[in-house]
Amino acid sequence: MSSTKYKIIVEQHEDGFVAYPLGFAGCVVGQGDTADEALADVQSAIRFHIGTFGKDAFAEDSPLLHAYMTETELANAD
């Protein structure tokens, strides 16, 4: 059985965790009370998304090489 690796972002919020894969066409999100629960939920969501929309739901021809988080500040236009 083959497997495919996906890059997943996991965010912690006051009310739990959210996880989502990078590079998917469409919205795929998992959530849970712990990071492990959110990862398990997003794995299920990925399987459902690919089962529904096919393997073209993931842009394999343009693999994500790197992702990072940054901030920007916008001046208020008062």
N, CA, C, O and CB atoms as a CASP TS submission, in Angstrom:
PFRMAT TS
TARGET T0000
AUTHOR 0000-0000-0000
METHOD Language model
MODEL 1
PARENT N/A
ATOM      1  N   MET     1       0.845  -1.183   0.000  1.00  0.00           N
ATOM      2  CA  MET     1       0.000   0.000   0.000  1.00  0.00           C
ATOM      3  C   MET     1       0.888   1.242   0.000  1.00  0.00           C
ATOM      4  O   MET     1       1.785   1.362   0.834  1.00  0.00           O
ATOM      5  CB  MET     1      -0.960   0.000   1.224  1.00  0.00           C
ATOM      6  N   SER     2       0.647   2.151  -0.914  1.00  0.00           N
ATOM      7  CA  SER     2       1.444   3.370  -0.979  1.00  0.00           C
ATOM      8  C   SER     2       0.812   4.448  -0.098  1.00  0.00           C
ATOM      9  O   SER     2      -0.344   4.344   0.312  1.00  0.00           O
ATOM     10  CB  SER     2       1.571   3.867  -2.443  1.00  0.00           C
ATOM     11  N   SER     3       1.584   5.457   0.174  1.00  0.00           N
ATOM     12  CA  SER     3       1.071   6.566   0.971  1.00  0.00           C
ATOM     13  C   SER     3       1.557   7.876   0.365  1.00  0.00           C
ATOM     14  O   SER     3       2.535   7.909  -0.382  1.00  0.00           O
ATOM     15  CB  SER     3       1.517   6.442   2.458  1.00  0.00           C
ATOM     16  N   THR     4       0.869   8.933   0.695  1.00  0.00           N
ATOM     17  CA  THR     4       1.213  10.266   0.223  1.00  0.00           C
ATOM     18  C   THR     4       1.333  11.178   1.428  1.00  0.00           C
ATOM     19  O   THR     4       0.501  11.130   2.334  1.00  0.00           O
ATOM     20  CB  THR     4       0.156  10.806  -0.787  1.00  0.00           C
ATOM     21  N   LYS     5       2.361  12.004   1.442  1.00  0.00           N
ATOM     22  CA  LYS     5       2.547  12.949   2.544  1.00  0.00           C
ATOM     23  C   LYS     5       1.967  14.304   2.157  1.00  0.00           C
ATOM     24  O   LYS     5       2.084  14.742   1.012  1.00  0.00           O
ATOM     25  CB  LYS     5       4.051  13.084   2.913  1.00  0.00           C
ATOM     26  N   TYR     6       1.344  14.957   3.127  1.00  0.00           N
ATOM     27  CA  TYR     6       0.785  16.293   2.941  1.00  0.00           C
ATOM     28  C   TYR     6       1.311  17.190   4.045  1.00  0.00           C
ATOM     29  O   TYR     6       1.474  16.761   5.187  1.00  0.00           O
ATOM     30  CB  TYR     6      -0.773  16.265   2.941  1.00  0.00           C
ATOM     31  N   LYS     7       1.572  18.427   3.695  1.00  0.00           N
ATOM     32  CA  LYS     7       1.966  19.407   4.700  1.00  0.00           C
ATOM     33  C   LYS     7       0.695  19.946   5.355  1.00  0.00           C
ATOM     34  O   LYS     7      -0.226  20.393   4.670  1.00  0.00           O
ATOM     35  CB  LYS     7       2.819  20.567   4.068  1.00  0.00           C
ATOM     36  N   ILE     8       0.654  19.898   6.692  1.00  0.00           N
ATOM     37  CA  ILE     8      -0.526  20.278   7.454  1.00  0.00           C
ATOM     38  C   ILE     8      -0.169  21.432   8.388  1.00  0.00           C
ATOM     39  O   ILE     8       0.851  21.390   9.076  1.00  0.00           O
ATOM     40  CB  ILE     8      -1.086  19.069   8.253  1.00  0.00           C
ATOM     41  N   ILE     9      -1.007  22.450   8.407  1.00  0.00           N
ATOM     42  CA  ILE     9      -0.894  23.536   9.374  1.00  0.00           C
ATOM     43  C   ILE     9      -1.809  23.196  10.544  1.00  0.00           C
ATOM     44  O   ILE     9      -2.964  22.822  10.339  1.00  0.00           O
ATOM     45  CB  ILE     9      -1.267  24.930   8.734  1.00  0.00           C
ATOM     46  N   VAL    10      -1.306  23.323  11.765  1.00  0.00           N
ATOM     47  CA  VAL    10      -2.115  23.116  12.966  1.00  0.00           C
ATOM     48  C   VAL    10      -2.095  24.411  13.755  1.00  0.00           C
ATOM     49  O   VAL    10      -1.033  24.932  14.096  1.00  0.00           O
ATOM     50  CB  VAL    10      -1.584  21.912  13.828  1.00  0.00           C
ATOM     51  N   GLU    11      -3.275  24.919  14.038  1.00  0.00           N
ATOM     52  CA  GLU    11      -3.409  26.153  14.815  1.00  0.00           C
ATOM     53  C   GLU    11      -4.060  25.832  16.154  1.00  0.00           C
ATOM     54  O   GLU    11      -5.008  25.050  16.219  1.00  0.00           O
ATOM     55  CB  GLU    11      -4.241  27.217  14.039  1.00  0.00           C
ATOM     56  N   GLN    12      -3.548  26.439  17.220  1.00  0.00           N
ATOM     57  CA  GLN    12      -4.182  26.298  18.521  1.00  0.00           C
ATOM     58  C   GLN    12      -4.948  27.574  18.828  1.00  0.00           C
ATOM     59  O   GLN    12      -4.404  28.676  18.753  1.00  0.00           O
ATOM     60  CB  GLN    12      -3.137  25.996  19.627  1.00  0.00           C
ATOM     61  N   HIS    13      -6.211  27.408  19.175  1.00  0.00           N
ATOM     62  CA  HIS    13      -7.083  28.521  19.538  1.00  0.00           C
ATOM     63  C   HIS    13      -7.571  28.298  20.963  1.00  0.00           C
ATOM     64  O   HIS    13      -7.352  27.232  21.537  1.00  0.00           O
ATOM     65  CB  HIS    13      -8.285  28.652  18.545  1.00  0.00           C
ATOM     66  N   GLU    14      -8.221  29.282  21.524  1.00  0.00           N
ATOM     67  CA  GLU    14      -8.708  29.160  22.899  1.00  0.00           C
ATOM     68  C   GLU    14      -9.659  27.981  23.065  1.00  0.00           C
ATOM     69  O   GLU    14      -9.689  27.357  24.125  1.00  0.00           O
ATOM     70  CB  GLU    14      -9.403  30.441  23.322  1.00  0.00           C
ATOM     71  N   ASP    15     -10.436  27.670  22.028  1.00  0.00           N
ATOM     72  CA  ASP    15     -11.442  26.616  22.143  1.00  0.00           C
ATOM     73  C   ASP    15     -11.038  25.297  21.488  1.00  0.00           C
ATOM     74  O   ASP    15     -11.883  24.418  21.318  1.00  0.00           O
ATOM     75  CB  ASP    15     -12.724  27.088  21.541  1.00  0.00           C
ATOM     76  N   GLY    16      -9.769  25.138  21.117  1.00  0.00           N
ATOM     77  CA  GLY    16      -9.313  23.882  20.539  1.00  0.00           C
ATOM     78  C   GLY    16      -8.317  24.080  19.423  1.00  0.00           C
ATOM     79  O   GLY    16      -7.677  25.128  19.325  1.00  0.00           O
ATOM     80  N   PHE    17      -8.185  23.070  18.580  1.00  0.00           N
ATOM     81  CA  PHE    17      -7.200  23.065  17.504  1.00  0.00           C
ATOM     82  C   PHE    17      -7.885  22.952  16.151  1.00  0.00           C
ATOM     83  O   PHE    17      -8.943  22.336  16.023  1.00  0.00           O
ATOM     84  CB  PHE    17      -6.203  21.918  17.693  1.00  0.00           C
ATOM     85  N   VAL    18      -7.265  23.554  15.144  1.00  0.00           N
ATOM     86  CA  VAL    18      -7.723  23.487  13.761  1.00  0.00           C
ATOM     87  C   VAL    18      -6.527  23.034  12.928  1.00  0.00           C
ATOM     88  O   VAL    18      -5.403  23.485  13.147  1.00  0.00           O
ATOM     89  CB  VAL    18      -8.298  24.879  13.259  1.00  0.00           C
ATOM     90  N   ALA    19      -6.775  22.144  11.973  1.00  0.00           N
ATOM     91  CA  ALA    19      -5.714  21.654  11.094  1.00  0.00           C
ATOM     92  C   ALA    19      -6.203  21.695   9.655  1.00  0.00           C
ATOM     93  O   ALA    19      -7.360  21.383   9.374  1.00  0.00           O
ATOM     94  CB  ALA    19      -5.278  20.214  11.486  1.00  0.00           C
ATOM     95  N   TYR    20      -5.311  22.084   8.742  1.00  0.00           N
ATOM     96  CA  TYR    20      -5.674  22.102   7.330  1.00  0.00           C
ATOM     97  C   TYR    20      -4.434  21.862   6.471  1.00  0.00           C
ATOM     98  O   TYR    20      -3.339  22.312   6.809  1.00  0.00           O
ATOM     99  CB  TYR    20      -6.345  23.443   6.954  1.00  0.00           C
ATOM    100  N   PRO    21      -4.617  21.148   5.354  1.00  0.00           N
ATOM    101  CA  PRO    21      -3.494  20.870   4.463  1.00  0.00           C
ATOM    102  C   PRO    21      -3.229  22.041   3.529  1.00  0.00           C
ATOM    103  O   PRO    21      -4.133  22.801   3.183  1.00  0.00           O
ATOM    104  CB  PRO    21      -3.760  19.606   3.653  1.00  0.00           C
ATOM    105  N   LEU    22      -1.988  22.167   3.135  1.00  0.00           N
ATOM    106  CA  LEU    22      -1.603  23.192   2.161  1.00  0.00           C
ATOM    107  C   LEU    22      -1.632  22.581   0.770  1.00  0.00           C
ATOM    108  O   LEU    22      -1.307  21.407   0.593  1.00  0.00           O
ATOM    109  CB  LEU    22      -0.191  23.776   2.481  1.00  0.00           C
ATOM    110  N   GLY    23      -2.020  23.377  -0.214  1.00  0.00           N
ATOM    111  CA  GLY    23      -1.955  22.939  -1.599  1.00  0.00           C
ATOM    112  C   GLY    23      -3.212  22.307  -2.154  1.00  0.00           C
ATOM    113  O   GLY    23      -3.209  21.861  -3.301  1.00  0.00           O
ATOM    114  N   PHE    24      -4.286  22.252  -1.387  1.00  0.00           N
ATOM    115  CA  PHE    24      -5.525  21.652  -1.883  1.00  0.00           C
ATOM    116  C   PHE    24      -6.375  22.686  -2.605  1.00  0.00           C
ATOM    117  O   PHE    24      -6.432  23.849  -2.207  1.00  0.00           O
ATOM    118  CB  PHE    24      -6.320  21.029  -0.730  1.00  0.00           C
ATOM    119  N   ALA    25      -7.031  22.249  -3.669  1.00  0.00           N
ATOM    120  CA  ALA    25      -8.023  23.082  -4.345  1.00  0.00           C
ATOM    121  C   ALA    25      -9.324  22.892  -3.582  1.00  0.00           C
ATOM    122  O   ALA    25      -9.899  21.804  -3.608  1.00  0.00           O
ATOM    123  CB  ALA    25      -8.180  22.705  -5.882  1.00  0.00           C
ATOM    124  N   GLY    26      -9.788  23.912  -2.918  1.00  0.00           N
ATOM    125  CA  GLY    26     -10.994  23.811  -2.103  1.00  0.00           C
ATOM    126  C   GLY    26     -10.639  23.868  -0.633  1.00  0.00           C
ATOM    127  O   GLY    26      -9.472  24.020  -0.272  1.00  0.00           O
ATOM    128  N   CYS    27     -11.624  23.747   0.196  1.00  0.00           N
ATOM    129  CA  CYS    27     -11.456  23.888   1.638  1.00  0.00           C
ATOM    130  C   CYS    27     -11.479  22.521   2.305  1.00  0.00           C
ATOM    131  O   CYS    27     -12.439  21.767   2.149  1.00  0.00           O
ATOM    132  CB  CYS    27     -12.550  24.791   2.230  1.00  0.00           C
ATOM    133  N   VAL    28     -10.437  22.205   3.040  1.00  0.00           N
ATOM    134  CA  VAL    28     -10.347  20.967   3.799  1.00  0.00           C
ATOM    135  C   VAL    28      -9.852  21.342   5.188  1.00  0.00           C
ATOM    136  O   VAL    28      -8.746  21.864   5.328  1.00  0.00           O
ATOM    137  CB  VAL    28      -9.396  19.914   3.103  1.00  0.00           C
ATOM    138  N   VAL    29     -10.666  21.078   6.231  1.00  0.00           N
ATOM    139  CA  VAL    29     -10.322  21.483   7.587  1.00  0.00           C
ATOM    140  C   VAL    29     -10.681  20.375   8.562  1.00  0.00           C
ATOM    141  O   VAL    29     -11.687  19.686   8.393  1.00  0.00           O
ATOM    142  CB  VAL    29     -11.039  22.791   7.967  1.00  0.00           C
ATOM    143  N   GLY    30      -9.849  20.210   9.584  1.00  0.00           N
ATOM    144  CA  GLY    30     -10.144  19.310  10.690  1.00  0.00           C
ATOM    145  C   GLY    30     -10.077  20.092  11.978  1.00  0.00           C
ATOM    146  O   GLY    30      -9.407  21.122  12.056  1.00  0.00           O
ATOM    147  N   GLN    31     -10.772  19.604  12.992  1.00  0.00           N
ATOM    148  CA  GLN    31     -10.728  20.287  14.288  1.00  0.00           C
ATOM    149  C   GLN    31     -10.812  19.274  15.409  1.00  0.00           C
ATOM    150  O   GLN    31     -11.234  18.136  15.203  1.00  0.00           O
ATOM    151  CB  GLN    31     -11.868  21.316  14.410  1.00  0.00           C
ATOM    152  N   GLY    32     -10.404  19.699  16.609  1.00  0.00           N
ATOM    153  CA  GLY    32     -10.475  18.825  17.769  1.00  0.00           C
ATOM    154  C   GLY    32     -10.043  19.542  19.020  1.00  0.00           C
ATOM    155  O   GLY    32      -9.562  20.675  18.975  1.00  0.00           O
ATOM    156  N   ASP    33     -10.220  18.867  20.140  1.00  0.00           N
ATOM    157  CA  ASP    33      -9.810  19.430  21.423  1.00  0.00           C
ATOM    158  C   ASP    33      -8.298  19.373  21.611  1.00  0.00           C
ATOM    159  O   ASP    33      -7.738  20.134  22.399  1.00  0.00           O
ATOM    160  CB  ASP    33     -10.499  18.696  22.560  1.00  0.00           C
ATOM    161  N   THR    34      -7.634  18.464  20.880  1.00  0.00           N
ATOM    162  CA  THR    34      -6.176  18.332  20.933  1.00  0.00           C
ATOM    163  C   THR    34      -5.626  18.396  19.503  1.00  0.00           C
ATOM    164  O   THR    34      -6.371  18.267  18.532  1.00  0.00           O
ATOM    165  CB  THR    34      -5.753  16.991  21.640  1.00  0.00           C
ATOM    166  N   ALA    35      -4.336  18.593  19.398  1.00  0.00           N
ATOM    167  CA  ALA    35      -3.698  18.609  18.076  1.00  0.00           C
ATOM    168  C   ALA    35      -3.854  17.247  17.393  1.00  0.00           C
ATOM    169  O   ALA    35      -4.093  17.189  16.187  1.00  0.00           O
ATOM    170  CB  ALA    35      -2.197  18.980  18.199  1.00  0.00           C
ATOM    171  N   ASP    36      -3.721  16.156  18.146  1.00  0.00           N
ATOM    172  CA  ASP    36      -3.876  14.816  17.565  1.00  0.00           C
ATOM    173  C   ASP    36      -5.289  14.601  17.032  1.00  0.00           C
ATOM    174  O   ASP    36      -5.467  14.001  15.973  1.00  0.00           O
ATOM    175  CB  ASP    36      -3.543  13.741  18.608  1.00  0.00           C
ATOM    176  N   GLU    37      -6.303  15.091  17.765  1.00  0.00           N
ATOM    177  CA  GLU    37      -7.685  14.970  17.288  1.00  0.00           C
ATOM    178  C   GLU    37      -7.892  15.770  16.006  1.00  0.00           C
ATOM    179  O   GLU    37      -8.563  15.308  15.084  1.00  0.00           O
ATOM    180  CB  GLU    37      -8.670  15.444  18.369  1.00  0.00           C
ATOM    181  N   ALA    38      -7.317  16.965  15.951  1.00  0.00           N
ATOM    182  CA  ALA    38      -7.442  17.790  14.752  1.00  0.00           C
ATOM    183  C   ALA    38      -6.749  17.125  13.569  1.00  0.00           C
ATOM    184  O   ALA    38      -7.271  17.166  12.455  1.00  0.00           O
ATOM    185  CB  ALA    38      -6.856  19.188  14.995  1.00  0.00           C
ATOM    186  N   LEU    39      -5.585  16.515  13.784  1.00  0.00           N
ATOM    187  CA  LEU    39      -4.875  15.809  12.710  1.00  0.00           C
ATOM    188  C   LEU    39      -5.666  14.602  12.222  1.00  0.00           C
ATOM    189  O   LEU    39      -5.749  14.364  11.017  1.00  0.00           O
ATOM    190  CB  LEU    39      -3.490  15.364  13.187  1.00  0.00           C
ATOM    191  N   ALA    40      -6.243  13.843  13.137  1.00  0.00           N
ATOM    192  CA  ALA    40      -7.057  12.690  12.734  1.00  0.00           C
ATOM    193  C   ALA    40      -8.277  13.158  11.941  1.00  0.00           C
ATOM    194  O   ALA    40      -8.662  12.526  10.957  1.00  0.00           O
ATOM    195  CB  ALA    40      -7.502  11.872  13.977  1.00  0.00           C
ATOM    196  N   ASP    41      -8.877  14.258  12.368  1.00  0.00           N
ATOM    197  CA  ASP    41     -10.052  14.789  11.672  1.00  0.00           C
ATOM    198  C   ASP    41      -9.691  15.290  10.279  1.00  0.00           C
ATOM    199  O   ASP    41     -10.449  15.081   9.332  1.00  0.00           O
ATOM    200  CB  ASP    41     -10.686  15.919  12.486  1.00  0.00           C
ATOM    201  N   VAL    42      -8.536  15.954  10.144  1.00  0.00           N
ATOM    202  CA  VAL    42      -8.152  16.455   8.820  1.00  0.00           C
ATOM    203  C   VAL    42      -7.750  15.299   7.906  1.00  0.00           C
ATOM    204  O   VAL    42      -7.948  15.393   6.695  1.00  0.00           O
ATOM    205  CB  VAL    42      -6.990  17.471   8.938  1.00  0.00           C
ATOM    206  N   GLN    43      -7.194  14.214   8.441  1.00  0.00           N
ATOM    207  CA  GLN    43      -6.903  13.041   7.613  1.00  0.00           C
ATOM    208  C   GLN    43      -8.203  12.487   7.026  1.00  0.00           C
ATOM    209  O   GLN    43      -8.261  12.143   5.846  1.00  0.00           O
ATOM    210  CB  GLN    43      -6.167  11.947   8.443  1.00  0.00           C
ATOM    211  N   SER    44      -9.222  12.405   7.841  1.00  0.00           N
ATOM    212  CA  SER    44     -10.527  11.947   7.370  1.00  0.00           C
ATOM    213  C   SER    44     -11.085  12.890   6.314  1.00  0.00           C
ATOM    214  O   SER    44     -11.640  12.445   5.310  1.00  0.00           O
ATOM    215  CB  SER    44     -11.507  11.828   8.539  1.00  0.00           C
ATOM    216  N   ALA    45     -10.937  14.194   6.540  1.00  0.00           N
ATOM    217  CA  ALA    45     -11.432  15.191   5.587  1.00  0.00           C
ATOM    218  C   ALA    45     -10.683  15.107   4.257  1.00  0.00           C
ATOM    219  O   ALA    45     -11.286  15.274   3.196  1.00  0.00           O
ATOM    220  CB  ALA    45     -11.297  16.601   6.176  1.00  0.00           C
ATOM    221  N   ILE    46      -9.371  14.849   4.306  1.00  0.00           N
ATOM    222  CA  ILE    46      -8.580  14.700   3.075  1.00  0.00           C
ATOM    223  C   ILE    46      -9.073  13.486   2.285  1.00  0.00           C
ATOM    224  O   ILE    46      -9.275  13.572   1.074  1.00  0.00           O
ATOM    225  CB  ILE    46      -7.063  14.554   3.406  1.00  0.00           C
ATOM    226  N   ARG    47      -9.266  12.359   2.970  1.00  0.00           N
ATOM    227  CA  ARG    47      -9.765  11.153   2.291  1.00  0.00           C
ATOM    228  C   ARG    47     -11.113  11.421   1.627  1.00  0.00           C
ATOM    229  O   ARG    47     -11.335  11.033   0.480  1.00  0.00           O
ATOM    230  CB  ARG    47      -9.892   9.983   3.291  1.00  0.00           C
ATOM    231  N   PHE    48     -12.013  12.088   2.354  1.00  0.00           N
ATOM    232  CA  PHE    48     -13.329  12.410   1.810  1.00  0.00           C
ATOM    233  C   PHE    48     -13.206  13.345   0.607  1.00  0.00           C
ATOM    234  O   PHE    48     -13.869  13.139  -0.409  1.00  0.00           O
ATOM    235  CB  PHE    48     -14.215  13.049   2.891  1.00  0.00           C
ATOM    236  N   HIS    49     -12.362  14.368   0.719  1.00  0.00           N
ATOM    237  CA  HIS    49     -12.188  15.353  -0.351  1.00  0.00           C
ATOM    238  C   HIS    49     -11.666  14.690  -1.618  1.00  0.00           C
ATOM    239  O   HIS    49     -12.187  14.937  -2.706  1.00  0.00           O
ATOM    240  CB  HIS    49     -11.231  16.469   0.094  1.00  0.00           C
ATOM    241  N   ILE    50     -10.650  13.857  -1.491  1.00  0.00           N
ATOM    242  CA  ILE    50     -10.086  13.168  -2.657  1.00  0.00           C
ATOM    243  C   ILE    50     -11.092  12.154  -3.202  1.00  0.00           C
ATOM    244  O   ILE    50     -11.213  11.999  -4.417  1.00  0.00           O
ATOM    245  CB  ILE    50      -8.753  12.462  -2.289  1.00  0.00           C
ATOM    246  N   GLY    51     -11.816  11.463  -2.315  1.00  0.00           N
ATOM    247  CA  GLY    51     -12.834  10.518  -2.761  1.00  0.00           C
ATOM    248  C   GLY    51     -13.962  11.197  -3.513  1.00  0.00           C
ATOM    249  O   GLY    51     -14.541  10.614  -4.430  1.00  0.00           O
ATOM    250  N   THR    52     -14.278  12.422  -3.131  1.00  0.00           N
ATOM    251  CA  THR    52     -15.362  13.167  -3.768  1.00  0.00           C
ATOM    252  C   THR    52     -14.923  13.846  -5.058  1.00  0.00           C
ATOM    253  O   THR    52     -15.616  13.774  -6.073  1.00  0.00           O
ATOM    254  CB  THR    52     -15.907  14.201  -2.812  1.00  0.00           C
ATOM    255  N   PHE    53     -13.762  14.509  -5.013  1.00  0.00           N
ATOM    256  CA  PHE    53     -13.319  15.334  -6.142  1.00  0.00           C
ATOM    257  C   PHE    53     -12.207  14.708  -6.967  1.00  0.00           C
ATOM    258  O   PHE    53     -11.815  15.270  -7.989  1.00  0.00           O
ATOM    259  CB  PHE    53     -12.861  16.660  -5.641  1.00  0.00           C
ATOM    260  N   GLY    54     -11.692  13.567  -6.551  1.00  0.00           N
ATOM    261  CA  GLY    54     -10.637  12.894  -7.297  1.00  0.00           C
ATOM    262  C   GLY    54      -9.253  13.383  -6.914  1.00  0.00           C
ATOM    263  O   GLY    54      -9.092  14.333  -6.149  1.00  0.00           O
ATOM    264  N   LYS    55      -8.275  12.715  -7.461  1.00  0.00           N
ATOM    265  CA  LYS    55      -6.887  13.049  -7.127  1.00  0.00           C
ATOM    266  C   LYS    55      -6.477  14.422  -7.635  1.00  0.00           C
ATOM    267  O   LYS    55      -5.471  14.968  -7.181  1.00  0.00           O
ATOM    268  CB  LYS    55      -5.955  12.007  -7.694  1.00  0.00           C
ATOM    269  N   ASP    56      -7.238  14.997  -8.572  1.00  0.00           N
ATOM    270  CA  ASP    56      -6.930  16.338  -9.061  1.00  0.00           C
ATOM    271  C   ASP    56      -7.213  17.404  -8.011  1.00  0.00           C
ATOM    272  O   ASP    56      -6.878  18.571  -8.215  1.00  0.00           O
ATOM    273  CB  ASP    56      -7.725  16.630 -10.319  1.00  0.00           C
ATOM    274  N   ALA    57      -7.823  17.025  -6.895  1.00  0.00           N
ATOM    275  CA  ALA    57      -8.105  17.972  -5.816  1.00  0.00           C
ATOM    276  C   ALA    57      -6.815  18.457  -5.166  1.00  0.00           C
ATOM    277  O   ALA    57      -6.813  19.467  -4.461  1.00  0.00           O
ATOM    278  CB  ALA    57      -9.017  17.331  -4.764  1.00  0.00           C
ATOM    279  N   PHE    58      -5.732  17.750  -5.397  1.00  0.00           N
ATOM    280  CA  PHE    58      -4.434  18.150  -4.860  1.00  0.00           C
ATOM    281  C   PHE    58      -3.500  18.444  -6.014  1.00  0.00           C
ATOM    282  O   PHE    58      -3.347  17.623  -6.919  1.00  0.00           O
ATOM    283  CB  PHE    58      -3.842  17.053  -3.936  1.00  0.00           C
ATOM    284  N   ALA    59      -2.891  19.581  -5.991  1.00  0.00           N
ATOM    285  CA  ALA    59      -2.020  20.028  -7.086  1.00  0.00           C
ATOM    286  C   ALA    59      -0.666  19.328  -6.992  1.00  0.00           C
ATOM    287  O   ALA    59       0.301  19.908  -6.498  1.00  0.00           O
ATOM    288  CB  ALA    59      -1.835  21.572  -7.049  1.00  0.00           C
ATOM    289  N   GLU    60      -0.595  18.085  -7.465  1.00  0.00           N
ATOM    290  CA  GLU    60       0.651  17.317  -7.394  1.00  0.00           C
ATOM    291  C   GLU    60       1.721  17.850  -8.343  1.00  0.00           C
ATOM    292  O   GLU    60       2.912  17.635  -8.120  1.00  0.00           O
ATOM    293  CB  GLU    60       0.376  15.859  -7.707  1.00  0.00           C
ATOM    294  N   ASP    61       1.300  18.546  -9.403  1.00  0.00           N
ATOM    295  CA  ASP    61       2.273  19.035 -10.370  1.00  0.00           C
ATOM    296  C   ASP    61       3.041  20.240  -9.850  1.00  0.00           C
ATOM    297  O   ASP    61       4.044  20.635 -10.444  1.00  0.00           O
ATOM    298  CB  ASP    61       1.582  19.390 -11.664  1.00  0.00           C
ATOM    299  N   SER    62       2.591  20.824  -8.760  1.00  0.00           N
ATOM    300  CA  SER    62       3.274  21.972  -8.174  1.00  0.00           C
ATOM    301  C   SER    62       3.412  21.748  -6.671  1.00  0.00           C
ATOM    302  O   SER    62       2.695  22.365  -5.883  1.00  0.00           O
ATOM    303  CB  SER    62       2.506  23.295  -8.472  1.00  0.00           C
ATOM    304  N   PRO    63       4.327  20.872  -6.272  1.00  0.00           N
ATOM    305  CA  PRO    63       4.436  20.540  -4.855  1.00  0.00           C
ATOM    306  C   PRO    63       4.878  21.741  -4.019  1.00  0.00           C
ATOM    307  O   PRO    63       5.703  22.551  -4.441  1.00  0.00           O
ATOM    308  CB  PRO    63       5.412  19.389  -4.664  1.00  0.00           C
ATOM    309  N   LEU    64       4.317  21.824  -2.855  1.00  0.00           N
ATOM    310  CA  LEU    64       4.686  22.880  -1.919  1.00  0.00           C
ATOM    311  C   LEU    64       6.049  22.548  -1.343  1.00  0.00           C
ATOM    312  O   LEU    64       6.237  21.476  -0.769  1.00  0.00           O
ATOM    313  CB  LEU    64       3.623  23.040  -0.788  1.00  0.00           C
ATOM    314  N   LEU    65       6.985  23.444  -1.489  1.00  0.00           N
ATOM    315  CA  LEU    65       8.333  23.205  -1.004  1.00  0.00           C
ATOM    316  C   LEU    65       8.550  23.742   0.397  1.00  0.00           C
ATOM    317  O   LEU    65       9.280  23.148   1.190  1.00  0.00           O
ATOM    318  CB  LEU    65       9.329  23.818  -1.938  1.00  0.00           C
ATOM    319  N   HIS    66       7.916  24.865   0.703  1.00  0.00           N
ATOM    320  CA  HIS    66       8.150  25.501   1.995  1.00  0.00           C
ATOM    321  C   HIS    66       6.965  26.396   2.330  1.00  0.00           C
ATOM    322  O   HIS    66       6.371  27.003   1.438  1.00  0.00           O
ATOM    323  CB  HIS    66       9.474  26.318   1.986  1.00  0.00           C
ATOM    324  N   ALA    67       6.625  26.477   3.589  1.00  0.00           N
ATOM    325  CA  ALA    67       5.582  27.398   4.055  1.00  0.00           C
ATOM    326  C   ALA    67       6.080  28.061   5.328  1.00  0.00           C
ATOM    327  O   ALA    67       6.845  27.466   6.087  1.00  0.00           O
ATOM    328  CB  ALA    67       4.217  26.654   4.301  1.00  0.00           C
ATOM    329  N   TYR    68       5.655  29.263   5.556  1.00  0.00           N
ATOM    330  CA  TYR    68       6.030  29.945   6.781  1.00  0.00           C
ATOM    331  C   TYR    68       4.942  30.921   7.180  1.00  0.00           C
ATOM    332  O   TYR    68       4.070  31.260   6.380  1.00  0.00           O
ATOM    333  CB  TYR    68       7.368  30.668   6.615  1.00  0.00           C
ATOM    334  N   MET    69       5.000  31.363   8.409  1.00  0.00           N
ATOM    335  CA  MET    69       4.038  32.319   8.919  1.00  0.00           C
ATOM    336  C   MET    69       4.756  33.641   9.162  1.00  0.00           C
ATOM    337  O   MET    69       5.888  33.665   9.645  1.00  0.00           O
ATOM    338  CB  MET    69       3.361  31.797  10.218  1.00  0.00           C
ATOM    339  N   THR    70       4.094  34.723   8.827  1.00  0.00           N
ATOM    340  CA  THR    70       4.651  36.044   9.045  1.00  0.00           C
ATOM    341  C   THR    70       3.542  37.001   9.412  1.00  0.00           C
ATOM    342  O   THR    70       2.375  36.610   9.431  1.00  0.00           O
ATOM    343  CB  THR    70       5.406  36.538   7.805  1.00  0.00           C
ATOM    344  N   GLU    71       3.870  38.223   9.699  1.00  0.00           N
ATOM    345  CA  GLU    71       2.893  39.256  10.010  1.00  0.00           C
ATOM    346  C   GLU    71       3.113  40.460   9.120  1.00  0.00           C
ATOM    347  O   GLU    71       4.206  40.680   8.598  1.00  0.00           O
ATOM    348  CB  GLU    71       2.973  39.659  11.486  1.00  0.00           C
ATOM    349  N   THR    72       2.076  41.218   8.960  1.00  0.00           N
ATOM    350  CA  THR    72       2.192  42.511   8.310  1.00  0.00           C
ATOM    351  C   THR    72       1.305  43.483   9.066  1.00  0.00           C
ATOM    352  O   THR    72       0.346  43.070   9.720  1.00  0.00           O
ATOM    353  CB  THR    72       1.800  42.435   6.798  1.00  0.00           C
ATOM    354  N   GLU    73       1.608  44.741   8.985  1.00  0.00           N
ATOM    355  CA  GLU    73       0.823  45.753   9.680  1.00  0.00           C
ATOM    356  C   GLU    73       0.300  46.746   8.675  1.00  0.00           C
ATOM    357  O   GLU    73       1.049  47.214   7.818  1.00  0.00           O
ATOM    358  CB  GLU    73       1.656  46.463  10.764  1.00  0.00           C
ATOM    359  N   LEU    74      -0.969  47.075   8.762  1.00  0.00           N
ATOM    360  CA  LEU    74      -1.585  48.061   7.897  1.00  0.00           C
ATOM    361  C   LEU    74      -1.973  49.281   8.715  1.00  0.00           C
ATOM    362  O   LEU    74      -2.548  49.154   9.795  1.00  0.00           O
ATOM    363  CB  LEU    74      -2.810  47.472   7.180  1.00  0.00           C
ATOM    364  N   ALA    75      -1.663  50.452   8.206  1.00  0.00           N
ATOM    365  CA  ALA    75      -2.055  51.678   8.881  1.00  0.00           C
ATOM    366  C   ALA    75      -3.557  51.851   8.727  1.00  0.00           C
ATOM    367  O   ALA    75      -4.114  51.571   7.666  1.00  0.00           O
ATOM    368  CB  ALA    75      -1.288  52.906   8.315  1.00  0.00           C
ATOM    369  N   ASN    76      -4.210  52.312   9.786  1.00  0.00           N
ATOM    370  CA  ASN    76      -5.641  52.574   9.729  1.00  0.00           C
ATOM    371  C   ASN    76      -5.912  53.776   8.846  1.00  0.00           C
ATOM    372  O   ASN    76      -5.247  54.807   8.958  1.00  0.00           O
ATOM    373  CB  ASN    76      -6.212  52.801  11.136  1.00  0.00           C
ATOM    374  N   ALA    77      -6.884  53.638   7.973  1.00  0.00           N
ATOM    375  CA  ALA    77      -7.252  54.745   7.060  1.00  0.00           C
ATOM    376  C   ALA    77      -8.416  55.509   7.685  1.00  0.00           C
ATOM    377  O   ALA    77      -9.555  55.404   7.229  1.00  0.00           O
ATOM    378  CB  ALA    77      -7.641  54.207   5.616  1.00  0.00           C
ATOM    379  N   ASP    78      -8.122  56.273   8.722  1.00  0.00           N
ATOM    380  CA  ASP    78      -9.172  57.038   9.415  1.00  0.00           C
ATOM    381  C   ASP    78      -9.458  58.335   8.721  1.00  0.00           C
ATOM    382  O   ASP    78     -10.313  59.099   9.170  1.00  0.00           O
ATOM    383  CB  ASP    78      -8.781  57.311  10.849  1.00  0.00           C
TER
END
